[in-house]
Amino acid sequence: MTLPASNERLSDLCRLARDVIRLEAEAVAALEDRIGPEFDRACELLLNCPGRIVVTGMGKSGIIGKKIAATLASTGSPALFLHPAEGSHGDLGMLTRHDVLLALSNSGETAEILAILPLIKRMQVPTVAMTGRASSTLARRSDVHLDVFVAREACPHNLAPTASTTAALAMGDALAMALLQARGFTPEDFALSHPGGALGRRLLLQVADLMHSGSRLPVVNADTTLRQAVYEISSKGLGMTAVLEADGSLAGVFTDGDLRRALDRGADVLELPIRTLMHANPQVIGPEALAAEALARMEQFRINGLLVVDDGRLVGALNMHDLLRAGVV
């Protein structure tokens, strides 16, 4: 049977949690003064790597290494994770002479990494080490050493990897972001490697992918009566209709909101020509614009739809519901 925790015990737990967060924050903050020539050399090696960045680490360092490899790969630096123990049993075949090894070990003495290091050196693969001991074997035998030393772990017993893994993760993020900047990696590049996510949809989907065109596009002539325009709006279901001149040029737009304002006049307006009620010079967008830009335009002007114009000619229309269905919003 589990006894309910006393208020005093809960207070002690909260105090411990605050200490953990403070210690880990201090460990990360201490890294800032260590960013210098060695970090520059590491970036140079990784930037000039014609192959991939192969990240390795054992235990908790390995888990952090997997995250660093994933971050590198998704931000323009091809990377993969190599388990050092499996490396001695065939997986070292993942590594080529064109790669760079990024090895994580807080002690710098991880046996599984040191076991494969001579073979890596024989292949002449450059090695960047990330350790908490500059005098360690791994640090001394690597081409570049990144110091992620922490004064103590956040664990009350100073045993469980906590502050040290947080520091290694932060240094890995610093490397990835420095490489991203140096490569000129753009949000559009990021979206290409994340097509299934919300960001990918926002940065890859174009207006042309979502717009209504052809027979689905609501269009009336400028001399059409309001009665006929209402029918067009209702049948196409976009809450608006484009209004064209006789030569096909865009004259304006008429929306559900315009209809409510017209009916508020109190007179019989159903037989009035739509040109007397429409909104001239409507907001438009090009078919190659990003759907996210269409969303920003709608939010900026507080409207629910946009007409799509290409080279001065009406080619489509879309509304907020189209963006919602596509997951852009």
Solvent accessible surface area in square Angstrom, and as a share of the most:
residue,aa,sasa,rsa
1,M,225,1.00
2,T,128,0.74
3,L,133,0.66
4,P,120,0.76
5,A,44,0.34
6,S,62,0.40
7,N,130,0.67
8,E,132,0.59
9,R,137,0.50
10,L,88,0.44
11,S,53,0.34
12,D,63,0.33
13,L,84,0.42
14,C,65,0.39
15,R,126,0.46
16,L,72,0.36
17,A,50,0.39
18,R,160,0.59
19,D,52,0.27
20,V,43,0.24
21,I,123,0.62
22,R,118,0.43
23,L,31,0.16
24,E,38,0.17
25,A,58,0.45
26,E,88,0.39
27,A,9,0.07
28,V,55,0.31
29,A,66,0.51
30,A,44,0.34
31,L,9,0.04
32,E,133,0.60
33,D,137,0.71
34,R,73,0.27
35,I,75,0.38
36,G,25,0.24
37,P,110,0.69
38,E,63,0.28
39,F,17,0.07
40,D,95,0.49
41,R,114,0.42
42,A,0,0.00
43,C,15,0.09
44,E,105,0.47
45,L,49,0.24
46,L,1,0.00
47,L,58,0.29
48,N,105,0.54
49,C,21,0.12
50,P,111,0.70
51,G,23,0.22
52,R,76,0.28
53,I,3,0.01
54,V,0,0.00
55,V,0,0.00
56,T,0,0.00
57,G,1,0.01
58,M,62,0.28
59,G,50,0.48
60,K,109,0.46
61,S,21,0.14
62,G,4,0.04
63,I,108,0.55
64,I,24,0.12
65,G,0,0.00
66,K,110,0.47
67,K,85,0.36
68,I,0,0.00
69,A,5,0.04
70,A,63,0.49
71,T,22,0.13
72,L,0,0.00
73,A,48,0.37
74,S,25,0.16
75,T,7,0.04
76,G,26,0.25
77,S,1,0.01
78,P,76,0.48
79,A,20,0.15
80,L,43,0.21
81,F,39,0.16
82,L,0,0.00
83,H,65,0.29
84,P,0,0.00
85,A,30,0.24
86,E,87,0.39
87,G,3,0.03
88,S,61,0.40
89,H,153,0.68
90,G,58,0.56
91,D,49,0.25
92,L,25,0.13
93,G,66,0.63
94,M,79,0.35
95,L,7,0.04
96,T,52,0.30
97,R,157,0.57
98,H,115,0.52
99,D,2,0.01
100,V,3,0.02
101,L,0,0.00
102,L,0,0.00
103,A,0,0.00
104,L,3,0.01
105,S,3,0.02
106,N,67,0.34
107,S,52,0.33
108,G,0,0.00
109,E,67,0.30
110,T,29,0.17
111,A,72,0.55
112,E,58,0.26
113,I,0,0.00
114,L,37,0.18
115,A,64,0.49
116,I,1,0.00
117,L,1,0.01
118,P,69,0.43
119,L,77,0.38
120,I,0,0.00
121,K,76,0.32
122,R,181,0.66
123,M,41,0.18
124,Q,148,0.66
125,V,2,0.01
126,P,38,0.24
127,T,0,0.00
128,V,0,0.00
129,A,0,0.00
130,M,2,0.01
131,T,0,0.00
132,G,6,0.05
133,R,110,0.40
134,A,68,0.53
135,S,76,0.49
136,S,0,0.00
137,T,18,0.10
138,L,1,0.00
139,A,8,0.06
140,R,155,0.57
141,R,122,0.44
142,S,17,0.11
143,D,63,0.33
144,V,2,0.01
145,H,26,0.12
146,L,5,0.03
147,D,46,0.24
148,V,4,0.02
149,F,103,0.43
150,V,17,0.10
151,A,95,0.73
152,R,96,0.35
153,E,18,0.08
154,A,4,0.03
155,C,15,0.09
156,P,85,0.53
157,H,140,0.62
158,N,71,0.37
159,L,138,0.69
160,A,46,0.36
161,P,60,0.38
162,T,37,0.21
163,A,1,0.00
164,S,6,0.04
165,T,20,0.12
166,T,39,0.23
167,A,0,0.00
168,A,12,0.09
169,L,51,0.25
170,A,28,0.22
171,M,3,0.01
172,G,0,0.00
173,D,46,0.24
174,A,39,0.30
175,L,0,0.00
176,A,0,0.00
177,M,89,0.40
178,A,33,0.25
179,L,1,0.00
180,L,39,0.19
181,Q,144,0.64
182,A,63,0.49
183,R,89,0.32
184,G,50,0.48
185,F,36,0.15
186,T,57,0.33
187,P,85,0.54
188,E,80,0.36
189,D,52,0.27
190,F,55,0.23
191,A,0,0.00
192,L,118,0.59
193,S,60,0.39
194,H,57,0.25
195,P,85,0.53
196,G,64,0.62
197,G,31,0.30
198,A,57,0.44
199,L,74,0.37
200,G,1,0.01
201,R,81,0.30
202,R,90,0.33
203,L,28,0.14
204,L,64,0.32
205,L,41,0.20
206,Q,68,0.30
207,V,0,0.00
208,A,48,0.37
209,D,88,0.46
210,L,32,0.16
211,M,34,0.15
212,H,20,0.09
213,S,45,0.29
214,G,63,0.61
215,S,101,0.65
216,R,130,0.47
217,L,18,0.09
218,P,0,0.00
219,V,48,0.28
220,V,14,0.08
221,N,64,0.33
222,A,0,0.00
223,D,94,0.49
224,T,22,0.13
225,T,32,0.19
226,L,0,0.00
227,R,126,0.46
228,Q,107,0.47
229,A,0,0.00
230,V,42,0.24
231,Y,160,0.61
232,E,27,0.12
233,I,11,0.06
234,S,82,0.53
235,S,63,0.41
236,K,60,0.26
237,G,57,0.55
238,L,12,0.06
239,G,24,0.23
240,M,7,0.03
241,T,0,0.00
242,A,0,0.00
243,V,0,0.00
244,L,31,0.15
245,E,56,0.25
246,A,102,0.79
247,D,102,0.53
248,G,19,0.19
249,S,38,0.25
250,L,46,0.23
251,A,14,0.11
252,G,0,0.00
253,V,13,0.08
254,F,0,0.00
255,T,40,0.24
256,D,56,0.29
257,G,11,0.11
258,D,18,0.09
259,L,34,0.17
260,R,154,0.56
261,R,152,0.55
262,A,3,0.03
263,L,95,0.47
264,D,120,0.62
265,R,144,0.52
266,G,70,0.67
267,A,71,0.55
268,D,112,0.58
269,V,3,0.02
270,L,54,0.27
271,E,92,0.41
272,L,62,0.31
273,P,47,0.29
274,I,0,0.00
275,R,97,0.35
276,T,76,0.44
277,L,21,0.10
278,M,37,0.16
279,H,105,0.47
280,A,52,0.40
281,N,133,0.68
282,P,20,0.13
283,Q,64,0.29
284,V,49,0.28
285,I,7,0.04
286,G,28,0.27
287,P,19,0.12
288,E,138,0.62
289,A,19,0.14
290,L,48,0.24
291,A,0,0.00
292,A,15,0.12
293,E,79,0.36
294,A,0,0.00
295,L,10,0.05
296,A,55,0.42
297,R,55,0.20
298,M,1,0.00
299,E,109,0.49
300,Q,130,0.58
301,F,88,0.37
302,R,222,0.81
303,I,57,0.29
304,N,114,0.58
305,G,14,0.14
306,L,1,0.01
307,L,2,0.01
308,V,0,0.00
309,V,27,0.16
310,D,71,0.37
311,D,140,0.73
312,G,51,0.49
313,R,123,0.45
314,L,26,0.13
315,V,46,0.27
316,G,0,0.00
317,A,0,0.00
318,L,0,0.00
319,N,9,0.05
320,M,42,0.19
321,H,114,0.51
322,D,9,0.04
323,L,0,0.00
324,L,92,0.46
325,R,173,0.63
326,A,21,0.16
327,G,23,0.22
328,V,1,0.01
329,V,89,0.51
